[in-house]
Amino acid sequence: MAQQGFLFDEDEFFRHGASDSCEQIGAASFILRGFALPKVAPIIARLERITEVAAFRQMQTAGGHRMSVEMTNCGEWGWLSDEQGYRYVQLDPLSAKPWPSMPALFLKLAYDAAATVGYAGFAANACLINRYRPGSKMSLHQDKNERDFNQPIVSVSLGLPAVFLFGGHERSDKVDKHALFHGDVVIWGGVDRLRYHGVMSLKEAEHPVLGAHRINLTFRKAR
């Protein structure tokens, strides 16, 4: 699969949807276009059950800023950000109970997506669930709270389209922009595992399935 740069006009970007293809965006990074589309309805059903137990909330950064993206978790481990820093915990601080278990459907989706691009045997035990609204964004960051960087990251996009920012190993490195649509899955690992990444501020729009929301499922092997 040849590496493809993504140059686009933003208006064109928001008019077009995803196609069934695989794009290589780095030495060990890929976008599987529309990979999750066949499972969207059961994914959303399970998300509703998860958020009944562990509601979305706006976490606080270590520096005291409130994140614009709402978050929750499922799986053995949940990612947490507060005044004490960034880490994985097994109990939801809002309920003092374990995070909801990860549905088998989620585990298989992450496993299959990773295997499709060469990451065999991926067994996620943490799923960070982000909910974006128009105006929400995710600043450039690295996923580095996990213990084993040999395991990839698998990220599923649902709902409103977004611009995924994919940088280098330094915050100051050049950042590429990639359009992400409903059902797309991004996988990165290997030499790309610690690349900076983020999401540009979402535009005002309505999605036929999720309304004015984008849902992002990020699967990781936390421990």
N, C-alpha and C positions, 0 to 999 in steps of 0.2 A: 504494500500500500504506500503510495507516494505521499510525502508530506504536502499539505496544502495550506497556503496562507489564506486568510479570510479577509478580503477587503469588501466593504459593502456600503451602500447608501442606506441610512437608517430607515427611511420611509419604505424602501424596497424590503428591507429586513422584516419589518412588521407586517408586510402584506403577504409574505410567503410562509408556508409551513415546512415541516421537515420531510425528508425523503428517506427511503430505506437504503442506507449506505453506511460505510465506515470511512471516517476521515482521520488521518494521522496528523496530529497537531504538534508533536514533539517526538524525540527519539523513542520514547516509551509511553506516549500519551495518545489517546484516541477519543473520537466522538462517534458513538453508534446512533445514527439518526433513526428516530422512531422505534428504538428497540423495546421500550416499555409500553408502547401503544396497545398491544393485545391484552395487557393486564391492567389497564387503567381503572376500569370499574371496580374490580376486587381490591385494588390498591387503595382507592379512595374509601371504600367501605371499611377496610381495616384501619385506615387513618382515623376515621370517625370514632371507632371504638377506642383507639389508643388515646386520642385527645379528650375523651370523656373521663379517662383515668388520670392522665397527665396533661393538663391544659397547656396551651401555648402561653408563653410569657416572654417579656422583653428583659433579657439579662443585662447585667451591668458589667462593664469592662473593669479591669484592675485599676484603671485610672479614674473610675467613677462616672464614666459616660454611659448613658442608656443606649443600647443597640436599637437600630431602627427595625431590624428583623426580629420577628417573634419565633421562639424556639421551643422544642420539647424533644424527648428522646424515647426510644424503645430499645430493648436488648438488655443484655447483662450489665453493660456499662452505659452511662449517660454522660455527655460532655457538659461541663458547667463552667460558667464565667461569673465571677463576682469580685468583691474587693480583695479577696485572698489570691486571685489569679485564675489561671486556666488549668483544668484538670478533668479527669474522669472520676465519677462517683457511682456507687451502686444503688444509692437511695435518692429518690426525688426529694429535694429539700422542701418542697411545698407540702408534701404529704408524709414525709419520713418513711415512705414505703418503697419497695423496689420499683424500678421503671417497668412499664408494661413489657411483657415478653415480645420478642421479635417474631412476627408471623412467618410461617414457613414460606409463604409466597415471597416475602421480602428477601429471605435468605437465598432462595433459589434464583431470584432475579439478579442479585448481586453476584452470586456464584457464576451464573451463566454469562453475564456480561463480562466479567473478568476473564473467564475461560475463552470467550470468543476472541479476545485480543492477546491471548498467550499467558495470562496469569491463572494457571491451573490451581485448583484446590483452595480458592479464597473462601474463608469461613468468617464472615463478619460477626462480631459480638457487640457492636455498637452501631446505632443508626440515629444520627442527629437529623431532626426534622425542622426545616426552616420554612417559615411562612412570610413571604414578601407581599407588600402592597405597593401601589404606585408611589414612588418617592423613596422606597426602601432600597438600601444598597448594602454591599459587603466590601469593606476596605481590603486592600491587598494584605495577605497573611500567608503563613505556612502552616500546614497541618503537622505539628511536631510534638503533640502531647502523647502520642502512641509510643509503645516500647519497641516495636519491631518495624523499622522502616523498609524492610523487605516486602511487606504486604502493601498492595495497592490501595488507592482510594477509588471508590465507585460512587458516582454522583448522578442522581436521577432528577430530571426536570419535568414538572407538571404545571399546566396552567399557562399563565402569561409568558410570552417570550422574554428573553433577557440577553444581555451582552456579557459573556464570560470573559474575564480578564485573565490572561495567562502569561505570567512574567518569567523571570529567570531565578537564579539562586540568591540574588541580591535584590533588595527592594528597589534599587536604582536601575536595574536592568530594563531593557526594552520590554514593553508589554504588548502582546498580540490580543486582538479582539475576535471573539468567535460568537456567532449567533447560536442561541440555544432555544429550542422549541419544545412544545408539549410532547413528551415521550422520549426525548433525547437522553442518552446516558453518556457521561464523560468518565473515562478511566485513565488514571495516571499512576505510575510507579517507577521502579528501577531508578535510572539516573535522573528521572524527572520528579521523583517522589517528593522532594522538598522545594519544588518551585513555588514561588509566590503566585497567588491567584485571588480573584475576587469577582464581584458582580457590580456592574454599573447601576445607577439609580433607574428603577423601573419607570417606564412611561405610563401615563394614564391610558387604560384600555380595559376591555371586558373580554374574558375568555368564555366560550360557550359551555364549558364544563365547570370551571372553578371561579367564574366571575372575575372580580378585580383582585385576584390572588395568583401568586406563583408559589408552588410547593417544591421544595428541594429535599430529597432524601440523600444523605451522605453516609455511606457504609464504610466502616473502618474496623480493623482488628486492633482494639484498644490495648489489650493485655494478652 
